[in-house]
Amino acid sequence: MTNQEYAHKEFADKYQEWRVEEDHTRAEIAAAEEEADFWDDPMHFQRSYFGRMSPFVKEQIYKEYQAGTSVKNLSLKFGILQQRVKAIVYQKHLYWEEVYPKLGETHMRLAMEREATYAGEYPFVEYGLDLHIMAEYEKGIKVVKLSATDYDSNPTSENKRGMDYFFETQRPRKNDRIPMKLIGRGGDSYMIQDWVIHRGKGAPRVSETFRNITKFFNTKNETRLKTKIRQRMREGGIRYASLGDKYSS
């Protein structure tokens, strides 16, 4: 029991041989019992299984994570949730860094023996422990709205005209304040915001007057500009010409 070679090599080989022999007999008994339960009540028959991840697979997950494999890829490779991958990595790190240096080889072999005893009753699962949960997540979540009625999908013509008029008359937001960073703590803190202006003074786009000057000045259509604007253009340039306009840039 104190030989490391037994713990690292012979134990795994002997355990695998024992599991192969036991699995055949236990699988046949379990299949017969489940078949009997099914015929007794086929409408409410549910198969129960209490498998756990193999400790060898957990060790493989930990080693691959240390080698640089992402949590997402490990989740897809072994068919388990990302939360379970993180838990396994944390537990393995805690064991090798905190438990193993204090308790040593003997404790590790006793723990593996307990795992083997459990596996004799409920065989280990090496892939797909959380596939049914992951499949449910892929389906999405059904949202039931108690307020939804036929009015939402098939409104009357009068209501439809009212909604069209409402949306046609809505103007876009003039500006947005985007939170960037919280400075300080408690009641003395303040939020740094990015002030994005969409229209009017301060907007990144230029005014209509600015666009008309650049479009018509020094062309055959220059007379379409106001005389005052043309005079200011010659005196101070395009910025001076558009200065004073209500929505000048």
C-alpha positions, 0 to 999 in steps of 0.5 A: 500500500506504500508503493507509488507504482501500485497507486499510479499504474497497477491500481488503475489497471486492476480497477479497469479489469474489475470494472469490466467484469462487474459491469456485465453482471450488474448491467444485466441485472439492472436492465432486467429490473428496469424492464420489469418496472417498465411493464408494471407501469409504462406510462410513468416509467422513468429511468434513474441514473446516478453517475458521476464524472470519472476521477481520471477524466477530472484529472485530464480536464485539470491538466488540459486547463493548465495547458491552456485549453479554454473553459468553453472548449473543455465544456464542449469536449466533455459534454459538461457545463462550463460551471462544472469545468470551473468547479473541477479545476478549482477542486483539483487545484485545491487538492494538489496544492493544499490537501496532497502535500499534507496527507500524501499518497496513502490518503490519495489511494484510500480516496481512489478506493472509495471512488472505485467502490461507488463506481461498482454500484453506479459506473462513472460517466466520462462524457455528456453528464450535462448534455440534457441541461445544455440542450435545454439551454440551446432551446431558449426560454419560453416567455409568456406574456399575460397582457398579449392579445389579438390586438397586438398581432391583428389591430383594427384599421383605426388603431393601426392608423393611430399607431402609424401616426404616433411612430411617424411623428416621433423624433429621434433622441437629441443626445445620450449620456453613456456611463463610463466610470464611477469615481470614488465611493459611497455618497462622495462618488460621481459618475463620468459620462460620455455625452453623445449629441445626435442633432443640434449644437455639438452633434458630429454632423454639420448643419444643412447650411454648411452642407449647402455652402460646400455644395453650391459655392463657386459653382453655377448654382451659387445663386441658390445661397443667400447673399449674406452667406456668400459675403461671409464666405468670401470674408472668413471662409465656410465656418464663418459663413455658417456661423450664426445659423441655428444648427451650425456646427 
